[in-house]
Amino acid sequence: MTNLEIIGLVASGVGAGAINAVAGGGTMITFPTLLAFGTAPVVANATSTLALVIGTSGGMVGNRQHIKAIAPWLGRFLPVSLAGGLIGSALLTHTSNAVFGKLVPFLILFATLLFLTQGFFRRFAGAHLDAPGTGKAGHTGWAAIFFQFLVSIYGGYFGAGIGILMLATLGFVGMHNIYEMNTLKTILGSMLNLVAAVWFIFAGLIDWPRMAVMTVGAVLGYYFGSHYSQRISQVRVRQIITAIGFIISGVTFYKEFIH
């Protein structure tokens, strides 16, 4: 690798880690960066997944004070996240990115709109949202668990915007604290991506030198993104998340249908 490539991979890791710590969508930085340096698409996707899942350790450290508060939700969402991540990673190794790539802009736009309007729909539905730790999910809870399963399949396959999708899900089950939501999103995302990364390793899809360089940047990005985002008001963080969603959606629409 040239010095330019090393700098590019580290920088993309930092940017992706910071964005993922706040909302999600970091794959849209690391994936094209790897492609730009000549990595094959499927290998680039797998390499990006492993680099970012290792990088989440920085995000967990930065959000460690919220882990106790979100622990009751892990039992509900972790099993389906692991199962979905495994299914999605298996699909990637047996299918092309071409068709699914056409769906990515629509999924990210849908997730952003869902996150933006979750409060309105929650009030409109008037659904009873169980408190965490009751052991009962209810109709709304089971729907959210199923949606998380679908999100996890998508995450195992490609994953761009998965953080926004998970934040939308968590909002609909009654979570309100954006910092706790981000912590839970980081843990669930890292676990499903870990399953996917293990699958990719055994499938021989990892570019190890580039993954190692990108991971250094991802760890730093996750840590500083999760740490400093908590110094911003929850309203501002929600605005940033929404802006990131619309930007990523616009970029992917341009890439897939205009460029």
C-alpha angles and dihedrals in degrees: 000000000000123000089252091055092048091051091046094050094047092047092049089049091052092048094045093047092051093048093047091050090057104034119329137260099108090131088071087066102040097040097056091041091058090046090051090057092052103266116150112251099247092043090048091053093049094044092049091050093053094045093051095044090055089046092058088078086077091053092050091053091049092050098036095120090065098050095090092053094053097041094101091059094054093072090057100046108026099074094051090043091056093045093048093047090053093050093047094050091049090052091052093056091052103040141048126256091226101087096035091048089064090059097049097083092050093048093050093046091049091049092049093050090046092052092046094051101032093109092054094049092045090055092042093052093046088205120171109247114203118227115248116264096035093108090228122105103186124197094301092046095050091048089052091048091052091047089050088053090055091045089052092053088053090046093052090049102045113328106200107149094008090130092059091048091052093046089053090051093049091049091056093053090057106267111144107168105092092202092055090045090052091049093051091044090052093050095046092045093049093050096050091044090049090058090048092047092052089052091049091049093055090044089057095239100130124106094209102193093049092042091054093051093046092048092061090059093042093056091052093045094050093048098048093038094053093041101047096037087069089064089064123080118261090243091055093047090052089051090051091049091051092048092050090051094052092045094050090045092051093048093050093046089053093047096048104036111018111028 
